[in-house]
Amino acid sequence: MYALGIDLGGANTKLALVRVEGELVRVVKTASRYFPVWKRKDELGGVLKNLVKEFLGGKPVVNTCLTMTAELCDVFWSKREGVKELLEIVSKVINFSPLGILTVKGELITVEDAVKRYLEVAAANWYGGAYLASKIEKTCLWIDCGSTTTDIIPVVDGRVDAKGRSDPERLKFGELVYTGVLRTDVSAVVRELPFKGEMVRVSSEWFSVTGDVHLILGNISEGEYTCETPDGRGKSVEEAVARLSRVICADPEMVSLADAKVMARYVYEEQLSQVTRAILQVLSRYPDVAFKAVVSGLGTFIAVKAARRVGINRVVRVDELFGGDVSERFTAVACAVMAAEKAAKKPLGLAPGG
């Protein structure tokens, strides 16, 4: 019995396929496709149809779960409009199985109900990720650092204990930090950069993103730099240095690789500080709880360091348990697991390695 999970983001669409094996569910495969909805919304239906068809390869699916964050794209006037239009697109593609839409309460509801309850399904993927983390550790802090954002969600005794439900609430309560390892504008992270012994104020142009920073530092590979670059050029270290140099209104003839590494490290440290402060804010609600951390995402290296900075010594890495693909597509996997459980009408455990 196979189940499909889809996480439809504004920049990345992620898929996961799982198979039920008795009381367990095993991850069969995952996929991710960079697709900027705000630029190519009218192409989404065709792209998604081809992606799903190729991904499934004819395997029969008994249930599908969808979550989305793409409704935040400014191509939509409002979340109401975004949710409605995205659901119309997806429901035409997923015509081979029942389709459940994840809510911020952990329910899987129909498309019709989701249109009516649009604020409950908007950006609900964090619930899925925290729910899946609860299957790894019953009491934990799930920290997922992705290409664009970082989620910090407490799980207590197997219960997702988030205080915020909407994105504005989650930003307020420290459960969402709008920083990631690929798409975040460098000028949104820092207001100045160290250069040749001085602190230089940065320009607010879209010159460089954190993908450049982490490529220069060796935290990610060229292949992992999946989003577009600000200047439309390539993803070599030399080209990343050129982009970062422009943040201080310089150019690659003025900034050496050694200079760029210092600037990149400064940005990295600020990202770490932002995530660390948010973790401490969340932990302040639980002064007597000894949390472990379950960390996932392309930016696992940030999540691990931030967790240890606040004194969480037991850190469980999803990439070490189930592989990097599962870690980077954790919320899509969570949706697939929830779809499988709904079809099986019972909770399921995670099979080792997937």
N, C-alpha and C positions, 0 to 999 in steps of 0.2 A: 504494500500500500504506500503510494507516494503522495507527498503534500508539497505545495509550492509556497514560498514566501517572497514578497516583493516589497522593497523599500524604495519608493519613488521620490528621490531628492531633486532639488533644484539643479544640482550640478552632476550628480551621479545616480544612476539607476542600478540597484543591486538585487540579485536574485539568489535564491537558495532552494535546493531540492533535498528533501529528506525522505527516508524510508522507515516505516514502522516495522520493528522486529520484536514481536511479542510485547514485552513491557518497556522496551527501549525504542529510541528513535536515533537513527544514524544519518549523519550528513553525507549525502551522496556527492554533491557538487555545488559550487557557488560561482557567481560571475558578477562583474561590475563593468558598467559602460559609462564613460564620461559623456554627458549629454546636457548642455546648458539650456534648460527649458525656457529661460527668459529670452533667449535668442532665437530658438527654433521650435517654439510651442506647436506650430501647425504641423510639424513633422513627427511629433511625439507618437501618435497612433501607429504610423507605419513602422517607425523604428522599434517601438515596443513589441509590436506583433512579430516582426522578424527576429528580434532578440529572444523572445519567449519560445518561438518555434524552434530556433536553432538550439537553445539551451535544453529544452525538454527532449529533443531527439526522438519524439514519438512515445515517450514513457507516459503511461496513463496517470492522471492526477485526480485524487478523490476530493481534494479540498485546497483552496487557495486563500491566503491571508495577505491583505495589502495594508501598508502604512505609507504615509507621505509627509514630506516637508516642502514639496515643490509649490504648495499653495501660497507660500510666502513670497514667491517671485513677483517682482513689481510689474510683470506683464499682466498680472491679474489686479483688478481694482481693489479687491478685498479677499479675505480668506473664504468668505461665503462663495464668491464667484470662482475662486481657485479650486476649492474642494469639489464644487458641482461639475466644473468643466473637466477636471482630472478624472473624476469618477465616471463621467460619460465616456471618456477615452478608454479607460482601463476595462470597463464592463463590456465594451465591444471586443476587446482582445481576449479577455478571459471568458470565453463562451463554452468552455469544455469542462468546467467544474463549478461547484458553488463558490461564491466569492464573499469572504467576510472582511469587514473593514475594522481595523484595530482602533479602539478608543483609549483615552487617557485613564480609563477605569479598568482596562484590561479585558474589555468585552470584544467579541467579534460580532458586528452587527451588519445588517443588510445594506446594500447600496442606497435603497430608498430611505432608510433610517439615518444613514450617514449624511445624506444631503440635508436632512432636517436638523441633525445634531452636529453640524459642521465644525463647531468649535471644539467638540470632544474628539474629533478624528484628526484635526489639524495638528501636525507635528507630534504625533503620538508614538513615534518609534522608540523614544526613550523608555516607555513602559515595557515594550517587548524586550529590549536589551536587559533591563533590570530584572525582569521576570526570568529570563534565561540565566542570568548570573545567579539567581536564587537557587537554581538547580546545581550550581557548582559549589556555592557556599551559602548556607541558610542565613547567616548574618554577615554582611559584607558591605563595602562601599564599591559600587560598580563605577569605574572611571573609564570612559571611552573617549579617546582623543583621535579625531578623524581629520579629514582634509580641511574642514571648515570650522567645526565647533568641538567643544569638549563637554560631555555629560558627566555629572557627578550625582549619583542616585543612591541613597541609603536603602539597604534591604535588612529588615530585622525579623528574625525568626521566620524566614521564608516569605515575608510580606513586603511588597514594594511600598516604602514609606516616604515617598516624595511629598514635599509640602506644596510645591508649585504644580499647576496643571497646564496652564497656558505658557507660551514662551516668555511673555513679559513677567509672569510670576516666577518662572524658573530662573530668569536672569536676576530677579530681585533676591531670590533665596539662595543664590550661589550654586544652583543645580545645573545651570547652563552658563558656559563661558564661551563667548564668541571669538575663539581663537583656535586655529588648526594648523596642520603642518604643511599644507599646500597653498590654499587659496587666500589666506589672510594677507591683506595689504600691510606691508612693513610699516607704513606711516600710521596705521591704526594700532600698532603695538608699541611703538616708541615715538617720542617727540624729539629725541636727539641721538646722535651716534658718536662713538669715540673715533677720532681720526687724527693720527700723527700727534698725539699728546693733547688734543683739544676736544671739547664736546661741541659738535656741529648740529645745529637745528636741522630737522629734516623737511623736505618738501612734501606737500600733501597730494602730489600727483600719483597716479597708478603706475609707478615705475617698476616696483619689485614686490614679490610676494614671498611668503614664508617657504614655499617650495625652493626658491633660490637659496635662502638661508640654510636649510637643512641639506640641500645638495652640496653646498660649499663645505659644510661641516662633516659631510659623509654620513649623516643620519638617514638619508634616503638615497636610492639609486636613480639614475636617469629613467629607468623603466617605471619606477614608482611615482615619478613626477607626471601624473596623468592629466592634469588640467592644462589649459592653454597658458602660455606665457604672456605677460603684459605687452611685450614688444613684438610678439608674433615670431620671434626667432627660436632657435633650438634650446636644448636642455643640457648642454655641456656645462662643466664648471666655469669655463671661460666666459660663456654667455651669461651665466648666473652672476658672475662677478661684475660684468658690464651693467646689468640691470640694477644690482645693489648699489653700484657707484653713483647712479643717477639719483638715488634717494637723497644724497647730500649735494645734488646738483653738480657732481663731478662726472668723470667718464672713465673708461677702462684704461686710458693712457695715464691717468692721474692716480688710480687706485690699483695697488698690486694685490696678488692673491693673499699675501700675508696681511695686508691692510683689511681686505674683505673678510678674512677669517675672524679678525678681532671684532669687526662690526657685526658679523653674523652671530658670534658668541654672545654679544650684548643683547641682540634681539631674542635669542634662545633663552637667555637668563630671564628676560622680562616675561616671556611666555610661561616659563616655569613658575615665576613669582605669581602671575595672574591665576594660574591653576591652583597653586599652593594656597593662596589666600581664600579661594572659593572652597577648597576642601576644608580648611579650618572653619570657615563659616558654617558649613554643613555639620561638621563634627561637633561644633559648639552646642548643637541641640541634643547631643548624646554624651554628656561628660563621663558617664559610667559604663559605656558600651565599648568593648574591645573589638574593634572592627578588623577584619582582614580586607584586603583590596582584591577585587577581580578586575583586571585591566585588559582592554582590547583596543583595536583601532590601529591605523597606520602609525599614529603617534604614541604607540605603547611606551617608547623610550621616555616621553614626557610624563606620562601617567605614572610610571614606575618611580621615577625620580621624585615627583611631587609627593607621592604617597609616602615614600621613605623620609622625605624632609619633615613631614608632620608626625613621624614616629610610628607609622604603620609598617611593621617589620615583616609581616606575613603577606606577601604579594603573590597572587596567583595569575600567571600570564596565560591568556586564552591561546596565544600563538604557540606556546609550548605544550599546551594540552591537546589542541585540535588543529594546529597549523595556522599559518599566517592568513590564508584565504578566509577561514572562518572568523578569525579575529577582526579582519578588516571589513567583513560583511556580517557582523554579529547581529545587527537588528533584522536583517533579512532572514538570517538563520532562525532568529527568535520567532519571526512571523511564521516560518515554515513549521516550526515545532508546535506553535499554537494551533495552526491549521490541522496538523496531524492529530493533536489531542482532541480537537473538536470532532474530527471524523471518527476517532477511536472511542470517544465519549469517556475518556479517563485520562488522568495525568500520566505522563511518560517520562522515563529517565533518559539521560544522554548516554549513548553508547560510547565506550572508550575510543578516543581518536576521532569522534564525530558522532 
